[in-house]
Amino acid sequence: MHPDTAEAAEAAASAIDDKKGLDPVLLDVSLVIVITDVFVIASGTSRRHVLTLAEEVEARLAEHDRKPLRREGVSDATWVLLDFGDIVVHVFDEETRRYYDLERLWRDAPRMAFETASG
């Protein structure tokens, strides 16, 4: 994985953490699938919060000269997907995250170290 990818994934997770997103997780999926390198997964407490988290990720990654190639789920805001090519950010409401359980689905992918502000 390219160092810029890891740095941008950490920036996305930090943006989520800064806006009080729940349980940000970074999965290195580069050896499991070929379409991307990192999944950033997190939850918001409401649809508005999910949108705020997604907007903050976009703003933070714009500082790294990155724009999403595609954006899905914004109108419903139960699962917003931001595809940056080498990074895919999944921001869920809590119920939808539990239902799809991407961490279990991609359990073969190693977790990348990320320390939240709360420790």
N, C-alpha and C positions, 0 to 999 in steps of 0.2 A: 504494500500500500504506500502510496506517495505521502510524504510528510505533510503536504498541503491539505490532503484529504483528512488526515487525522486532526490537524489544526482546525479546519472548517467544521468538522463534526463536533469537536469540543466547543467551538464558538456557538454552534446551534444549541447544544445542550446547556451551555451557560446562559444563553438568551432565555431558554425555557425556565431554568432555575431562577434567574433574576426576576421573572414575572410570576414566581410562585407556582410553576408547573409541578405536577406530582410525579415522583419516581422516574426521572429521566434515565434511560438506559441506552448505551451505545453497543451495538453488536457488529463485530467484524465479520461480514458475510462474504468477504472477497474469495475465500476458498470454497464456499458452499454454492454460490451462484455467480454467474458471469455478468449480470446486468448492472451491478452496483457493488460498492465496496463496504459501505457502512449503512446500517439502519440506526436512526435515532428515534427512540420510542418514548412517549411521555403522555401524561393525561392532564386534562383541565377539569375544573369543578363544575363547569356549565358550558353551554354552547358559546356564549360570549367569551368566556375564558379561553376556550379552545381556539377561537378566532384570534384573540389577543396574542396567544402564544405563537400561532403560525405567523402573524404579522411581525412579531418581534424577531423570529428566526429569519424571515426574509430581510428585515432591516439590518440585522447583525451580519448576515452573510453578504449583503450588498457592500458592506465595508471591506469584505474580502474579494470584491469584484465578482461575486457570484449571484446569478439570478436563476430562479427555478425554470427548468425546461417545461414543466407542466405542474399544474396545481389542480387538485381534485377535492371534492367534498366541502367546498367553502359554503355552498348554499345551505347544506344540511347541518354542517359543523358538529357531527357526531364523530367523524373521522376525517381529518384533513391530511392529505398527502401532498408533500412538497418534494418534487423530484429534481435534484440538482445534478443528476448524472451519476457521479461517484458516491453521492450521499442521498439517501431517501429519508425524509423526516415524516414520521407518523405521529400526529397529535390526536388523541382520542378523548371522548368523554369517558368517565370511569366505567360505566356499564359496557360500552362498546369495547373498550380495551380488555376487560375481563372476558367478554364473549369470544373475541378473536384470538386472544392470548398469543400474540406473536412471539413473545419470549419462549414459550413452550414449543411453538411450531418451528422456530429457528434455534432450538436448544443446542445444536451442534456448532453453532457459531460462537466463538469466544467473546466474552464481554470485554470491552475496552475500559480501562480505568477512567473514572470521572468522579470527582469529589464535589458534592453539592455544597452550597454556601453554609448549610446547616450542619454539614459534617457527615 
